[in-house]
Structures are given as structure tokens and as C-alpha cells.
Amino acid sequence: MKAMTKSLMAIALGTMALTASTNFAYAGSEYVAIQGAQVAMGDAAGRLTFTRTFTLPSNVNISGNASGTALLQLTHRNLVAPQHSVYINPPTAVCFGKTRDEGTGGNASALVATLSAHGTDDESERFTEHKLVSGSRLRAGTNTLMVCARNAAGELTGDIDEFNFGDVVLHFHTTP
């Protein structure tokens, strides 16, 4: 009898979990490729800021709850300083130093990721990162992705890290 009660409880809990996730099952999961080719960043490349616009459909889920969570995927290589920042829909297309962005100024409200350091002896090796992004950061229509290269201290001047990134894809949910 005890085993039967446990089995029935497991079935009931499983059914509740399935019922609670029904909204996720009906909501569409889509993606948009933002950048394909690798982009060289840093002092030597002469590029400290990368900006790209992308378009999302009118039914993109922009809620701040779990059903609106998006996933930003990108690859990079030769990234040594873990201070490079990724923004979605920043208020300005200007990169600020880490000090200002970590406070209330700059583009702090649009910061969605700081890239992880990943350097190896094999310069051809790429590292793929996945970052969760609140749907509240997205907009129906035109959106902007911005990547800012920085030095080891997180600032914009002096020995900026040289790295490449690309294969940027945003996976998002739509509402029914």
C-alpha cells in the first residue's frame, strides 16, 4: 500500500508539473542569427565597439518572467581579459568603462553579459557561451546588440584585449 501511495503521488506531481508547463509548450521558440562571421576586436584590429541591429517579430515574449527568457549564444576565441561586455538595446551606442557601467551610468541597464576568459595554446579553438537574457530587454521590431572590448581592468584605454567573436544567435519565445 505504501508503494502504491508513493506511485500515485509521483503520477500526481508529474501531472501537475506537466500542466504548469503547458504555457511553455504552446509558446513558440524561435531564433534569429545576429552575426555569422568572426569579428576581430581590440587595439590591433582597430575595433573597440561592435554594433549590429536585428529584428524580432511582433509576438516576441517580452515578459520578465521565465516564459520570456531568451538565450544569447556566441562563440569567441583568444579572449584573455574577462571584462568585455555585451548589451542589448543600450540607451547609447557609446562604450563606457567598467566603473561607469557597473554603477548607474552608461549602459548599465542594458548589460546582458560579460564574456568569460578563454585562452588556449590552440589559437583556432573557439569557445561557445550561452547567456540568459530577460525578455524584458527585448523589443518587437528593431533591436541592437553591442559588444565592447576592454582591457584587463575593464577600461577602454591601454592594452585592449585582442579577440574574435561571432556565430551570435538569440533564441527567444513568442506568445501564442
Number of C-alpha atoms within 10 A of each C-alpha: 6 7 8 9 10 11 12 12 12 12 12 12 12 12 12 12 11 13 12 11 12 11 13 17 11 11 16 15 15 14 14 14 13 20 18 13 11 15 15 19 23 20 18 13 12 10 15 21 16 16 14 12 13 14 15 19 12 11 14 23 27 21 16 14 11 10 19 22 21 25 18 21 18 21 19 24 23 21 23 18 21 18 23 26 23 21 23 23 20 21 13 11 18 12 23 20 20 19 13 14 18 14 11 10 11 21 22 17 17 19 20 20 19 15 22 17 15 17 17 12 7 9 9 9 13 19 16 15 15 15 16 14 21 20 21 14 21 25 19 13 12 12 16 18 20 21 23 25 30 29 22 16 16 21 20 20 13 11 14 22 24 22 23 18 22 19 16 21 18 21 16 24 22 19 17 10
